[in-house]
Amino acid sequence: MARSASLTYHTGFSCTLLLLSFSLFSLSSCKEHADAASSRPKGAEPTLVDVLVARPRPIKNEIEANGSVVANEYVELHPEISGRIVYLNVPEGAQVSKGTVIARINDADLQATLEKSKAQLDLYKKTEERERKLLDINGINEADYDLAVSNVNSTRADIDYTQAQLDKTIIRAPFDGTVGLRQVSPGAYVTPANIIATVQQLDKTKVDFTIPEQYSADVRKGSLVNVQLDARTNTRRQGLIVATEPQINLSSRNLKVRALLQDGVAHPGAFVKVFINAGVDKRAIMVPTNCIIPEDRNNQVILVKGGKARVVNVTTGVREASNIEITNGVNAGDTVIVTGVLFARPDAPVTIRNVVKTDDETTPPTTVNAAANAK
């Protein structure tokens, strides 16, 4: 009986182990089949994209450029010689006339040198007169007389040099203008590297700005531009182009232009926006910049044709803050992919999720931003 019970126990235990092993094997097989199914490529599923229907819209042919206000005349007053300031006249923020004395440098040593040279000149003149009389009666040779004349001329040159140094001890206003803030104090020792003050002529102000080289034909001497002095009020003033830099900057490929502000008051150094009329307004197809796929030689966009993605090469034109002009490659009515560009594959099916609305004819024309188009 004991032997029979033992056999029955072992037989049941073995059956239990077999059932458990079969269950584990079945679960493992089902998991492998599920993983294989989940990792199977889904190439047949179309890509969801948002599109834009291309249509021409008006672009105001007005170039916008960034510029800075420049004083009509500006100078930093430096002493020409080193020394201690004994006189200082810097009326901060006030008008001064041309020739007004701004500062004086201690000139005691130069004055003493000048007096010494004058005394020597008197002596050399008397000597030259005596030796000239002796030369007339052959009392001395001509070489002695030439030495006396040389002493007179040399001393006169020393006096002229000392006088020039004395003139450098006086700093004067070079033109009528407004004095800036004082940079030194009376009694200070200054060198030519020190700035005493600045003088600026503010009755006329100029505006310097740069434009890309492709717009160089749109700026001409004597033409008018609009200058926005204050972005808060959006007020524009007229400026007259007086000159352009003969050479285009080699690093930025920009052309520097200078205009004379006709009316309005601005502080030198202030930031302004300059608007240049580049001719007749035009209509162009504009697409968001994120549509463009840059390549080594060409720019590309993806169109939707027949429910599939089609990659086409395009030529771009002017650039705005968020849009760019397409001059070739996209026609009016074409459907351009604007989102999902990275997931769309050539000749692969796509599903249009949303059609992005564009500006209609009532939207005010946009302005070409020259800074955005700068190279």
C-alpha positions as CSV (number, residue, x, y, z in Angstrom):
1,M,0.0,0.0,0.0
2,A,2.8,2.4,0.9
3,R,4.6,1.6,-2.4
4,S,1.4,2.2,-4.4
5,A,0.8,5.6,-2.7
6,S,4.3,6.6,-3.4
7,L,3.9,5.8,-7.1
8,T,0.7,7.7,-7.3
9,Y,2.3,10.8,-5.7
10,H,5.3,10.8,-8.0
11,T,3.0,10.4,-11.1
12,G,0.8,13.3,-10.1
13,F,3.8,15.5,-9.4
14,S,5.3,14.7,-12.8
15,C,2.1,15.6,-14.5
16,T,1.9,18.9,-12.7
17,L,5.5,19.8,-13.8
18,L,4.7,18.9,-17.5
19,L,1.6,21.2,-17.4
20,L,3.5,24.0,-15.9
21,S,6.3,23.7,-18.5
22,F,3.8,23.7,-21.3
23,S,2.1,26.8,-20.0
24,L,5.4,28.7,-19.7
25,F,6.3,27.7,-23.3
26,S,2.9,28.9,-24.6
27,L,3.2,32.3,-22.9
28,S,6.8,32.8,-24.2
29,S,5.6,31.9,-27.8
30,C,2.7,34.3,-27.6
31,K,5.0,37.1,-26.4
32,E,7.5,36.5,-29.2
33,H,4.6,36.6,-31.7
34,A,3.3,39.9,-30.1
35,D,6.8,41.5,-30.2
36,A,7.3,40.5,-33.8
37,A,3.9,42.0,-34.7
38,S,4.7,45.2,-32.9
39,S,8.1,45.6,-34.6
40,R,6.7,45.0,-38.0
41,P,7.1,48.2,-40.2
42,K,4.0,50.2,-40.8
43,G,5.1,51.6,-44.2
44,A,1.6,51.4,-45.5
45,E,0.2,54.0,-43.1
46,P,0.2,57.6,-44.6
47,T,1.9,60.5,-42.9
48,L,-0.3,63.2,-41.3
49,V,0.6,66.7,-42.6
50,D,-0.6,70.2,-42.5
51,V,-0.6,72.0,-45.9
52,L,-0.8,75.5,-47.3
53,V,-2.4,76.3,-50.7
54,A,0.1,78.6,-52.5
55,R,-1.4,81.8,-53.8
56,P,0.2,85.2,-54.7
57,R,-0.2,88.0,-52.2
58,P,0.9,91.6,-52.3
59,I,4.4,92.6,-51.1
60,K,5.2,96.2,-50.6
61,N,8.5,96.9,-52.4
62,E,9.9,98.8,-49.5
63,I,13.3,97.8,-48.0
64,E,13.7,97.9,-44.3
65,A,17.2,98.4,-42.8
66,N,18.7,99.0,-39.4
67,G,20.7,102.2,-38.8
68,S,22.2,104.4,-36.2
69,V,22.0,108.2,-35.6
70,V,25.3,110.0,-36.1
71,A,26.1,113.6,-35.1
72,N,26.8,116.0,-38.0
73,E,30.2,116.7,-36.4
74,Y,31.8,114.9,-33.5
75,V,35.2,115.2,-31.8
76,E,36.9,113.9,-28.7
77,L,39.1,116.6,-27.2
78,H,42.6,115.2,-26.3
79,P,45.6,117.3,-25.1
80,E,48.4,117.2,-27.7
81,I,51.1,117.3,-25.0
82,S,51.4,115.9,-21.5
83,G,51.1,118.2,-18.5
84,R,49.0,119.5,-15.6
85,I,45.7,121.2,-16.3
86,V,45.8,124.8,-14.9
87,Y,42.5,125.9,-16.5
88,L,39.4,124.0,-17.3
89,N,36.2,125.3,-18.9
90,V,33.8,122.5,-19.8
91,P,30.2,123.7,-19.6
92,E,28.5,120.3,-19.7
93,G,25.5,120.2,-22.1
94,A,25.9,123.8,-23.1
95,Q,26.7,125.3,-26.5
96,V,30.2,126.6,-27.2
97,S,31.5,128.6,-30.2
98,K,34.3,127.7,-32.4
99,G,37.7,128.7,-30.8
100,T,36.4,128.7,-27.2
101,V,39.2,127.7,-24.8
102,I,38.3,124.5,-23.1
103,A,41.5,123.8,-21.2
104,R,45.0,125.0,-20.7
105,I,48.1,122.9,-19.8
106,N,50.9,124.2,-17.6
107,D,53.3,125.9,-20.0
108,A,55.9,127.5,-17.6
109,D,58.8,125.5,-18.9
110,L,57.9,126.3,-22.5
111,Q,57.6,130.0,-21.7
112,A,61.1,130.0,-20.1
113,T,62.5,128.2,-23.1
114,L,60.9,130.8,-25.4
115,E,62.4,133.7,-23.5
116,K,65.8,132.1,-23.6
117,S,65.6,131.6,-27.3
118,K,64.6,135.2,-27.8
119,A,67.6,136.5,-25.8
120,Q,69.9,134.3,-27.9
121,L,68.3,135.6,-31.1
122,D,69.1,139.2,-30.1
123,L,72.7,138.3,-29.4
124,Y,73.1,136.4,-32.7
125,K,71.5,139.3,-34.7
126,K,74.0,141.8,-33.2
127,T,76.9,139.4,-34.0
128,E,75.7,138.9,-37.5
129,E,75.5,142.7,-38.1
130,R,79.0,143.3,-36.8
131,E,80.5,140.4,-38.9
132,R,78.7,141.7,-42.0
133,K,80.4,145.0,-41.6
134,L,83.8,143.3,-41.1
135,L,83.1,141.1,-44.2
136,D,82.5,144.2,-46.3
137,I,86.1,145.5,-45.5
138,N,87.5,141.9,-45.7
139,G,88.1,141.9,-41.9
140,I,86.9,138.3,-41.6
141,N,86.5,135.4,-44.0
142,E,83.1,134.5,-45.4
143,A,82.9,131.2,-43.4
144,D,82.8,133.1,-40.1
145,Y,80.0,135.3,-41.4
146,D,78.0,132.2,-42.7
147,L,78.2,130.7,-39.2
148,A,76.7,133.9,-37.7
149,V,73.8,133.8,-40.2
150,S,73.3,130.1,-39.4
151,N,73.0,130.9,-35.6
152,V,70.3,133.5,-36.3
153,N,68.3,131.2,-38.5
154,S,68.6,128.2,-36.1
155,T,67.5,130.3,-33.1
156,R,64.5,131.6,-35.1
157,A,63.5,128.0,-35.8
158,D,63.8,127.1,-32.1
159,I,61.5,130.0,-31.3
160,D,58.9,128.8,-33.9
161,Y,59.1,125.3,-32.4
162,T,58.6,126.4,-28.9
163,Q,55.7,128.6,-29.9
164,A,54.1,125.7,-31.6
165,Q,54.4,123.7,-28.4
166,L,52.9,126.6,-26.5
167,D,49.9,126.6,-28.9
168,K,49.4,122.9,-28.1
169,T,48.9,123.7,-24.4
170,I,45.6,125.4,-25.3
171,I,42.6,123.1,-26.1
172,R,39.9,124.9,-28.1
173,A,36.5,123.9,-29.5
174,P,37.1,123.1,-33.2
175,F,33.5,124.0,-34.2
176,D,30.2,125.3,-32.8
177,G,28.5,122.5,-30.9
178,T,27.3,121.0,-27.6
179,V,29.9,120.0,-25.0
180,G,29.5,116.6,-23.4
181,L,30.4,115.5,-19.9
182,R,33.7,116.5,-18.3
183,Q,36.1,113.6,-18.0
184,V,38.9,115.2,-16.0
185,S,39.3,117.6,-13.1
186,P,41.4,120.8,-12.7
187,G,44.9,120.1,-11.6
188,A,44.9,116.6,-13.2
189,Y,48.0,115.4,-15.1
190,V,46.9,114.4,-18.6
191,T,48.5,112.8,-21.6
192,P,47.4,112.7,-25.2
193,A,45.5,109.4,-24.4
194,N,43.1,111.2,-22.0
195,I,39.8,112.6,-23.1
196,I,38.9,116.0,-21.6
197,A,35.4,116.2,-23.1
198,T,33.5,115.7,-26.4
199,V,31.9,118.3,-28.7
200,Q,29.0,117.4,-31.0
201,Q,27.1,119.3,-33.6
202,L,23.5,118.5,-33.1
203,D,21.7,121.0,-35.3
204,K,22.0,118.5,-38.1
205,T,22.0,114.7,-37.6
206,K,22.9,111.9,-40.0
207,V,21.8,108.3,-40.2
208,D,24.2,105.5,-41.2
209,F,22.7,102.2,-42.3
210,T,23.6,99.2,-44.3
211,I,21.8,97.2,-46.9
212,P,22.6,94.0,-48.7
213,E,24.5,94.4,-52.0
214,Q,21.5,93.2,-54.1
215,Y,19.7,96.4,-53.1
216,S,22.6,98.7,-54.0
217,A,20.8,99.9,-57.2
218,D,17.9,101.1,-55.1
219,V,19.8,103.8,-53.2
220,R,21.0,106.9,-55.0
221,K,22.5,110.1,-53.9
222,G,19.8,112.7,-53.5
223,S,16.9,110.3,-53.0
224,L,14.7,110.3,-49.9
225,V,14.2,107.6,-47.3
226,N,11.9,107.3,-44.3
227,V,13.4,107.0,-40.9
228,Q,11.6,105.6,-37.9
229,L,13.1,107.3,-34.8
230,D,10.7,106.0,-32.1
231,A,9.3,102.5,-32.4
232,R,6.6,103.3,-29.7
233,T,5.0,106.1,-31.8
234,N,5.9,104.6,-35.2
235,T,6.6,108.1,-36.4
236,R,8.7,108.5,-39.5
237,R,10.9,111.4,-40.6
238,Q,12.4,112.0,-44.0
239,G,16.1,111.6,-44.7
240,L,18.2,112.7,-47.7
241,I,20.8,110.3,-49.0
242,V,24.1,112.2,-49.2
243,A,26.7,109.5,-49.8
244,T,27.3,105.8,-50.1
245,E,30.5,103.9,-49.3
246,P,32.3,103.2,-52.6
247,Q,33.3,99.7,-51.6
248,I,31.0,96.9,-50.4
249,N,32.1,95.3,-47.1
250,L,34.0,92.1,-48.0
251,S,33.0,90.2,-44.9
252,S,29.2,91.0,-44.7
253,R,28.6,91.9,-48.4
254,N,26.7,95.0,-47.2
255,L,26.8,98.5,-48.5
256,K,27.0,101.4,-46.1
257,V,24.8,104.4,-46.8
258,R,24.6,107.8,-45.1
259,A,21.5,110.0,-45.0
260,L,20.9,113.5,-43.6
261,L,17.9,113.7,-41.4
262,Q,15.6,116.5,-42.7
263,D,13.5,117.0,-39.6
264,G,13.2,115.5,-36.1
265,V,15.5,115.3,-33.2
266,A,17.5,112.2,-32.3
267,H,20.4,111.4,-30.0
268,P,23.6,110.3,-31.7
269,G,24.0,106.6,-31.3
270,A,20.3,105.9,-31.2
271,F,18.9,102.9,-33.1
272,V,16.6,103.6,-36.0
273,K,14.8,101.8,-38.8
274,V,15.2,103.1,-42.4
275,F,12.6,102.4,-45.1
276,I,13.7,102.7,-48.7
277,N,11.2,102.8,-51.6
278,A,12.5,100.1,-54.1
279,G,9.9,100.7,-56.8
280,V,6.5,99.4,-57.7
281,D,4.8,96.9,-55.3
282,K,4.6,93.3,-56.5
283,R,2.7,90.1,-55.9
284,A,4.6,87.0,-54.9
285,I,4.0,83.5,-53.5
286,M,5.1,83.4,-49.9
287,V,5.5,80.3,-47.8
288,P,6.7,79.8,-44.2
289,T,10.4,79.4,-43.8
290,N,10.1,76.1,-42.1
291,C,8.8,74.6,-45.4
292,I,12.2,75.0,-47.0
293,I,14.6,72.0,-47.0
294,P,18.1,73.4,-47.6
295,E,20.4,71.3,-49.8
296,D,24.0,71.8,-51.0
297,R,23.0,73.2,-54.3
298,N,19.2,73.8,-54.1
299,N,16.4,74.6,-51.8
300,Q,13.5,72.2,-51.8
301,V,9.8,72.0,-50.7
302,I,7.4,69.1,-50.5
303,L,4.1,69.3,-52.5
304,V,1.1,67.0,-52.2
305,K,0.0,65.7,-55.6
306,G,-2.3,62.7,-56.1
307,G,-2.2,62.0,-52.3
308,K,1.5,61.5,-52.4
309,A,4.5,63.7,-51.4
310,R,6.5,65.2,-54.3
311,V,9.9,66.9,-53.6
312,V,10.6,69.9,-55.9
313,N,13.5,72.3,-56.2
314,V,12.7,75.9,-55.7
315,T,14.3,79.3,-56.1
316,T,13.8,81.7,-53.2
317,G,13.6,85.5,-53.1
318,V,13.0,88.1,-50.4
319,R,12.7,87.0,-46.8
320,E,10.4,88.3,-44.1
321,A,10.4,87.5,-40.4
322,S,8.7,84.1,-40.9
323,N,8.0,83.8,-44.6
324,I,10.1,83.6,-47.7
325,E,9.3,84.3,-51.4
326,I,9.2,81.4,-53.9
327,T,10.2,82.8,-57.3
328,N,10.4,79.4,-59.2
329,G,9.3,75.9,-58.5
330,V,5.8,76.5,-56.9
331,N,2.8,77.7,-58.8
332,A,-0.4,79.2,-57.6
333,G,-2.8,76.5,-56.3
334,D,0.0,74.0,-55.4
335,T,-0.4,72.3,-52.0
336,V,2.7,72.8,-49.9
337,I,3.4,70.8,-46.8
338,V,4.1,73.1,-43.8
339,T,4.2,70.6,-40.9
340,G,5.4,67.1,-41.0
341,V,8.1,67.9,-43.5
342,L,10.6,65.7,-41.8
343,F,8.3,62.7,-41.8
344,A,7.1,62.9,-45.4
345,R,9.0,60.7,-47.9
346,P,9.2,61.1,-51.6
347,D,6.3,59.3,-53.4
348,A,4.9,58.2,-50.0
349,P,1.2,58.6,-49.3
350,V,0.2,61.5,-47.0
351,T,-3.0,62.4,-45.2
352,I,-3.9,66.1,-45.0
353,R,-4.9,66.9,-41.4
354,N,-5.4,70.7,-41.7
355,V,-5.2,73.4,-44.4
356,V,-3.4,76.5,-43.1
357,K,-5.1,79.7,-44.0
358,T,-3.0,82.4,-45.7
359,D,-3.3,86.2,-45.8
360,D,-6.0,87.3,-48.2
361,E,-6.1,90.4,-50.4
362,T,-7.3,92.6,-47.5
363,T,-4.1,92.0,-45.5
364,P,-1.8,95.0,-45.6
365,P,1.3,94.5,-47.8
366,T,4.4,93.4,-46.0
367,T,7.8,95.1,-46.1
368,V,11.0,93.4,-47.2
369,N,13.4,93.2,-44.3
370,A,16.9,94.0,-45.6
371,A,18.5,92.8,-42.4
372,A,16.9,89.4,-42.8
373,N,18.1,89.2,-46.4
374,A,21.7,90.3,-45.5
375,K,24.3,87.6,-46.2
